Amino acid sequence: MSLITAIPAADSAAALAHFEASFRYETDCWDVHDAISGGQQDFVLLDVRGTEKYAAGHVPGALDLAHRKIIGAKLAEFPADTLFVVYCAGPHCNGAARAALRLARLGRPVKLMSGGITGWLDEGFALATATNGRDNPSAAL
């Protein structure tokens, strides 16, 4: 018996519920890129790594808001039903999960972009760069 089969797999109904639910919490780099490049960005994308890292390279169209700075006042300009998609450095970083937790505690809809910057680059997508943490006048919150 391998380590894989030592613990039995969930039954199909449980697996179905688990994997269907996961899409309520996460999206991926490809779907974010597709929405942005197709002009269907119906969410606010937050780079939660911090201004220095944002300035060095970020997903085009993302706003700079470090996870430690996510507070209600910073989100006031967005309607209450605005979906936020958060990302950080990659799967080795829990900044996006921390940001998602903060947003959820503020009653805001949120999804995590799995893979973060690492996943974005792995897909072959380009990063935008910025001077002073901004690539357009409203890029920083």
C-alpha positions as CSV (number, residue, x, y, z in Angstrom):
1,M,0.0,0.0,0.0
2,S,1.4,3.4,-1.0
3,L,1.2,6.6,1.0
4,I,-1.4,7.7,-1.6
5,T,-3.8,4.9,-1.0
6,A,-3.2,4.5,2.8
7,I,-5.9,7.1,3.4
8,P,-8.9,6.3,1.2
9,A,-10.0,8.9,-1.3
10,A,-13.2,10.7,-0.6
11,D,-16.4,9.3,-2.2
12,S,-17.5,11.0,-5.4
13,A,-20.2,13.1,-3.7
14,A,-17.8,14.5,-1.2
15,A,-15.1,15.1,-3.9
16,L,-17.7,16.9,-6.0
17,A,-18.8,19.2,-3.2
18,H,-15.1,20.0,-2.3
19,F,-14.0,20.8,-5.8
20,E,-17.1,22.8,-6.7
21,A,-16.7,24.8,-3.5
22,S,-13.0,25.6,-4.2
23,F,-14.0,27.7,-7.2
24,R,-16.0,30.0,-4.8
25,Y,-12.7,30.8,-3.0
26,E,-10.0,30.7,-5.7
27,T,-9.3,31.6,-9.3
28,D,-6.2,31.2,-11.3
29,C,-3.8,33.3,-13.3
30,W,-5.1,32.2,-16.7
31,D,-8.7,33.2,-15.8
32,V,-7.6,36.6,-14.4
33,H,-5.5,37.2,-17.6
34,D,-8.4,36.1,-19.8
35,A,-10.8,38.5,-18.1
36,I,-8.4,41.5,-18.2
37,S,-7.2,41.0,-21.8
38,G,-10.8,40.3,-22.9
39,G,-12.1,43.5,-21.4
40,Q,-14.3,41.6,-18.9
41,Q,-12.6,42.6,-15.7
42,D,-15.6,42.6,-13.3
43,F,-13.4,42.5,-10.1
44,V,-10.8,44.6,-8.5
45,L,-7.4,42.9,-8.5
46,L,-5.2,43.7,-5.5
47,D,-1.5,43.1,-5.3
48,V,-1.0,42.6,-1.6
49,R,2.9,42.3,-1.5
50,G,3.8,45.9,-0.7
51,T,4.7,49.0,-2.7
52,E,8.3,48.2,-3.5
53,K,7.5,44.8,-4.9
54,Y,4.5,46.2,-6.7
55,A,6.7,48.8,-8.4
56,A,9.2,46.2,-9.4
57,G,6.6,44.3,-11.3
58,H,2.9,43.5,-10.9
59,V,-0.1,42.1,-12.8
60,P,-1.3,44.8,-15.2
61,G,-4.4,46.5,-13.8
62,A,-3.7,45.5,-10.2
63,L,-3.9,48.0,-7.4
64,D,-1.3,48.2,-4.8
65,L,-2.6,47.5,-1.3
66,A,-0.5,45.5,1.1
67,H,-2.4,43.0,3.1
68,R,-1.5,44.7,6.4
69,K,-3.1,47.9,5.1
70,I,-6.5,46.5,4.1
71,I,-9.0,48.4,6.2
72,G,-12.6,49.5,5.6
73,A,-11.6,53.1,4.9
74,K,-9.3,52.1,2.1
75,L,-12.2,50.2,0.4
76,A,-14.9,52.8,0.9
77,E,-14.8,53.9,-2.8
78,F,-15.9,50.5,-3.9
79,P,-19.5,49.3,-3.7
80,A,-20.1,46.7,-1.0
81,D,-20.6,43.9,-3.6
82,T,-17.3,44.5,-5.4
83,L,-15.4,41.3,-5.8
84,F,-11.7,41.6,-4.8
85,V,-9.2,39.1,-6.2
86,V,-6.0,39.1,-4.3
87,Y,-2.5,37.8,-5.0
88,C,1.0,37.8,-3.5
89,A,4.3,36.3,-4.5
90,G,3.2,32.8,-5.1
91,P,2.4,29.5,-3.5
92,H,5.2,29.9,-0.9
93,C,3.6,33.1,0.4
94,N,0.5,33.4,2.6
95,G,0.0,37.1,2.0
96,A,-2.9,36.6,-0.3
97,A,-4.6,34.3,2.2
98,R,-4.1,37.0,4.9
99,A,-5.5,39.6,2.6
100,A,-8.5,37.4,1.8
101,L,-9.1,36.9,5.5
102,R,-9.1,40.6,6.1
103,L,-11.5,41.3,3.2
104,A,-13.8,38.6,4.4
105,R,-13.8,40.0,7.9
106,L,-14.8,43.4,6.4
107,G,-17.7,41.6,4.7
108,R,-16.2,41.9,1.2
109,P,-16.5,39.3,-1.5
110,V,-13.0,37.9,-2.2
111,K,-11.2,35.2,-4.2
112,L,-7.5,34.3,-4.1
113,M,-5.6,34.2,-7.4
114,S,-3.7,30.9,-6.9
115,G,-0.1,31.0,-8.0
116,G,0.4,34.7,-7.4
117,I,3.3,36.4,-9.3
118,T,5.1,33.1,-9.7
119,G,2.0,31.5,-11.4
120,W,1.5,34.6,-13.6
121,L,5.1,34.4,-14.8
122,D,4.9,30.6,-15.2
123,E,2.0,31.1,-17.6
124,G,4.2,33.4,-19.7
125,F,2.3,36.6,-18.9
126,A,4.1,39.9,-18.7
127,L,4.3,42.1,-15.6
128,A,3.7,45.9,-15.6
129,T,6.3,48.0,-13.8
130,A,5.8,51.3,-12.0
131,T,7.6,54.3,-10.8
132,N,6.8,55.2,-7.2
133,G,4.5,52.2,-6.9
134,R,2.0,53.4,-9.5
135,D,1.4,52.6,-13.2
136,N,-1.6,54.9,-13.3
137,P,-2.9,57.7,-11.1
138,S,-5.4,55.4,-9.2
139,A,-3.1,52.4,-8.9
140,A,-2.4,52.8,-5.2
141,L,-5.0,52.8,-2.5
